[in-house]
Amino acid sequence: MYSDTRRIVRLCLAALAALLVAGGLFVVRGPLLMSAPMCLSGQWQRCLGTFNGVVLMTLLALPPAVLVAWGLAWRRRAAGVASAWRLSLAEVGMVHGTLPFLWMTLIPGGGAGVVPPRVSLVPLRDLAVMGSLGIVGNLLVFASLGFFAPVRFAAVATLPRVLALGAGCSVLVETAQYVLRLDRVSSVDDVLLNAAGAVLAGLASRRWWRTRTGAGAPGGAASLAAGTGRVA
């Protein structure tokens, strides 16, 4: 009875996630369709030089990413590696979910190379001018990294380390924006939001985090005991 209830809950959550994704695609369908001719015709500079083009190419790259994850999982299962699917999905998810956002953060502005670099070191000052879209976008930059990194690597499977990972990567991005003179503001608020997004995503995946023994967090001790013939 309990297992049936859990199965129903999982199906409902999957259906809700599918509806949210479909709703998001419906909202952004116009901008994506505007960038489609440039991307599909191979005008890569114009395609990958816009947020809409990067989002479109990320969506188009999703089926190949799933195939790569399947190939990695198949090789791991053939080699007898435990949690083959979980590890493979985590590896592909980190790359596919993070690189597009990194690319968008490094797209030059109109005054790139001309406008002097700008730095904002006062916390929370820029939040008022970011708008909801800017805040959500910053929360998503390292969300995939925060979600999948502790699933793949036991070394980062604690909240302080996920926070440090998100903050450290964000500082590198802000530094690159400053050094490359991309006509972007290097802001401490971006670092705070990026790190917060990584931590929130890490909390969402906490039940699947990789432990020091290599087993997943849920049932990891029981699985290890079963493998050695002992009862936990």
C-alpha positions as CSV (number, residue, x, y, z in Angstrom):
1,M,0.0,0.0,0.0
2,Y,2.8,2.4,1.0
3,S,4.8,1.6,-2.2
4,D,1.6,2.3,-4.3
5,T,1.2,5.6,-2.6
6,R,4.8,6.6,-3.3
7,R,4.4,5.6,-6.9
8,I,1.3,7.7,-7.3
9,V,3.1,10.7,-5.7
10,R,6.0,10.3,-8.1
11,L,3.8,10.1,-11.1
12,C,2.0,13.3,-9.9
13,L,5.2,15.1,-9.4
14,A,6.5,14.0,-12.8
15,A,3.3,15.2,-14.4
16,L,3.5,18.5,-12.6
17,A,7.1,18.9,-13.8
18,A,6.1,18.2,-17.4
19,L,3.3,20.8,-17.2
20,L,5.7,23.4,-15.8
21,V,8.2,22.7,-18.6
22,A,5.5,22.9,-21.2
23,G,4.2,26.1,-19.7
24,G,7.7,27.6,-19.7
25,L,8.2,26.7,-23.3
26,F,4.8,28.1,-24.2
27,V,5.8,31.5,-22.6
28,V,9.1,31.7,-24.5
29,R,8.0,30.2,-27.8
30,G,7.9,33.6,-29.5
31,P,11.5,34.6,-28.8
32,L,12.8,31.1,-29.5
33,L,11.1,31.0,-32.9
34,M,12.6,34.4,-33.7
35,S,16.1,33.0,-33.1
36,A,15.4,29.6,-34.8
37,P,16.2,30.8,-38.4
38,M,19.6,32.1,-37.4
39,C,20.5,29.0,-35.5
40,L,19.2,26.5,-38.0
41,S,20.9,28.3,-40.9
42,G,24.3,28.1,-39.2
43,Q,24.7,31.8,-38.4
44,W,26.4,30.9,-35.2
45,Q,27.7,34.3,-34.2
46,R,24.2,35.8,-34.3
47,C,22.6,32.7,-32.9
48,L,24.9,32.1,-29.9
49,G,25.3,35.8,-29.3
50,T,21.8,36.1,-27.9
51,F,20.1,34.6,-24.9
52,N,17.2,33.2,-27.0
53,G,19.6,31.5,-29.3
54,V,21.5,29.9,-26.5
55,V,18.2,28.6,-24.9
56,L,17.1,27.2,-28.3
57,M,20.4,25.4,-28.9
58,T,20.2,24.0,-25.3
59,L,16.8,22.6,-26.0
60,L,17.9,21.1,-29.3
61,A,20.9,19.5,-27.5
62,L,18.7,17.8,-24.9
63,P,18.1,14.5,-26.9
64,P,21.8,14.0,-27.7
65,A,22.6,14.7,-24.0
66,V,20.1,12.0,-23.0
67,L,21.8,9.6,-25.4
68,V,25.2,10.4,-24.0
69,A,23.9,9.7,-20.5
70,W,22.4,6.4,-21.7
71,G,25.7,5.4,-23.3
72,L,27.6,6.2,-20.1
73,A,25.1,4.3,-18.0
74,W,25.2,1.3,-20.3
75,R,29.0,1.1,-20.0
76,R,28.9,1.4,-16.3
77,R,26.3,-1.3,-15.9
78,A,28.3,-3.6,-18.1
79,A,31.3,-3.0,-15.8
80,G,29.2,-3.7,-12.8
81,V,29.2,-0.2,-11.4
82,A,26.5,0.5,-8.8
83,S,24.2,3.5,-9.4
84,A,25.2,3.6,-13.1
85,W,22.2,5.7,-14.2
86,R,22.5,8.1,-11.3
87,L,26.2,8.9,-11.9
88,S,25.8,9.2,-15.6
89,L,22.8,11.5,-15.4
90,A,24.6,13.6,-12.8
91,E,27.7,14.0,-15.1
92,V,25.6,14.9,-18.2
93,G,23.3,17.1,-16.2
94,M,26.1,19.2,-14.7
95,V,27.5,19.9,-18.1
96,H,24.3,20.4,-20.1
97,G,22.7,22.5,-17.4
98,T,25.6,24.7,-16.5
99,L,27.5,25.5,-19.8
100,P,24.6,27.4,-21.5
101,F,24.2,29.7,-18.5
102,L,28.0,30.3,-18.3
103,W,27.9,31.2,-22.0
104,M,25.0,33.6,-21.4
105,T,26.9,35.3,-18.6
106,L,29.8,35.9,-20.9
107,I,27.9,37.3,-23.9
108,P,29.4,40.8,-24.5
109,G,27.2,43.9,-24.1
110,G,27.0,46.7,-26.7
111,G,29.9,48.6,-25.2
112,A,32.3,45.6,-24.8
113,G,35.9,46.7,-25.0
114,V,34.9,50.4,-24.8
115,V,33.0,50.9,-21.6
116,P,35.3,50.7,-18.5
117,P,34.7,47.7,-16.3
118,R,32.1,48.2,-13.5
119,V,32.1,46.7,-10.1
120,S,29.3,46.7,-7.5
121,L,30.5,45.5,-4.0
122,V,27.5,46.8,-1.9
123,P,25.4,43.7,-1.0
124,L,21.7,43.8,-2.0
125,R,22.0,47.2,-3.8
126,D,21.5,45.7,-7.3
127,L,18.5,43.5,-6.5
128,A,16.1,46.4,-6.8
129,V,17.1,46.9,-10.5
130,M,17.5,43.3,-11.5
131,G,13.8,42.6,-11.8
132,S,12.2,39.2,-11.3
133,L,13.7,37.8,-14.5
134,G,17.2,38.8,-13.6
135,I,16.9,37.3,-10.1
136,V,15.5,34.0,-11.4
137,G,18.2,33.9,-14.1
138,N,21.0,34.4,-11.5
139,L,19.5,31.7,-9.3
140,L,19.6,29.2,-12.2
141,V,23.2,29.9,-13.3
142,F,24.7,27.2,-11.0
143,A,21.6,25.4,-10.0
144,S,22.4,22.4,-12.2
145,L,25.9,22.3,-10.6
146,G,24.5,22.5,-7.1
147,F,21.9,19.8,-7.9
148,F,24.2,17.2,-9.6
149,A,27.7,17.8,-8.2
150,P,26.9,16.2,-4.8
151,V,25.1,13.4,-6.5
152,R,28.3,12.6,-8.5
153,F,31.1,13.6,-6.1
154,A,31.1,12.7,-2.4
155,A,33.7,15.4,-1.8
156,V,31.1,18.2,-2.2
157,A,28.2,16.4,-0.6
158,T,27.6,18.9,2.2
159,L,25.7,22.2,2.1
160,P,28.7,24.3,3.0
161,R,30.7,22.8,0.2
162,V,27.9,23.3,-2.3
163,L,27.7,26.9,-1.2
164,A,31.4,27.3,-1.6
165,L,31.3,25.7,-5.0
166,G,28.6,28.0,-6.2
167,A,30.2,31.1,-4.7
168,G,33.7,30.2,-6.0
169,C,32.4,29.6,-9.6
170,S,30.4,32.8,-9.5
171,V,33.5,34.8,-8.4
172,L,35.4,33.4,-11.3
173,V,32.6,34.4,-13.7
174,E,32.4,37.9,-12.3
175,T,36.2,38.2,-12.5
176,A,36.1,37.1,-16.2
177,Q,33.5,39.7,-17.0
178,Y,35.7,42.4,-15.5
179,V,38.9,41.3,-17.0
180,L,37.4,40.8,-20.5
181,R,35.6,44.1,-20.4
182,L,32.3,42.6,-21.5
183,D,30.2,45.7,-20.6
184,R,28.7,43.7,-17.7
185,V,28.6,44.8,-14.1
186,S,30.6,42.5,-11.8
187,S,28.3,42.5,-8.8
188,V,28.4,40.9,-5.4
189,D,24.7,40.4,-5.6
190,D,25.3,38.1,-8.6
191,V,27.6,36.0,-6.5
192,L,25.0,35.8,-3.7
193,L,22.2,34.8,-6.0
194,N,24.3,32.3,-7.9
195,A,25.5,30.6,-4.6
196,A,21.9,30.7,-3.2
197,G,20.6,28.9,-6.4
198,A,23.3,26.2,-6.1
199,V,22.3,25.6,-2.4
200,L,18.6,25.5,-3.1
201,A,19.1,23.0,-6.0
202,G,21.4,21.0,-3.7
203,L,18.7,20.7,-1.1
204,A,16.3,19.4,-3.8
205,S,18.7,16.6,-4.6
206,R,19.9,15.8,-1.1
207,R,18.3,12.4,-0.9
208,W,20.4,11.2,-3.9
209,W,23.8,12.6,-2.7
210,R,26.8,10.4,-3.1
211,T,28.3,9.2,0.2
212,R,31.9,8.5,1.1
213,T,31.4,4.8,0.5
214,G,30.2,5.5,-3.1
215,A,26.6,4.5,-2.3
216,G,23.6,6.9,-2.6
217,A,22.4,8.6,0.6
218,P,19.0,6.8,0.8
219,G,19.5,3.2,1.9
220,G,23.3,3.5,1.4
221,A,24.1,1.8,4.6
222,A,21.6,-0.9,4.1
223,S,22.9,-1.6,0.6
224,L,26.5,-1.7,1.9
225,A,25.5,-4.2,4.6
226,A,23.6,-6.3,2.2
227,G,26.7,-6.5,-0.1
228,T,28.9,-7.7,2.8
229,G,26.3,-10.2,4.0
230,R,25.6,-8.4,7.3
231,V,22.3,-7.0,8.5
232,A,22.3,-3.3,9.3
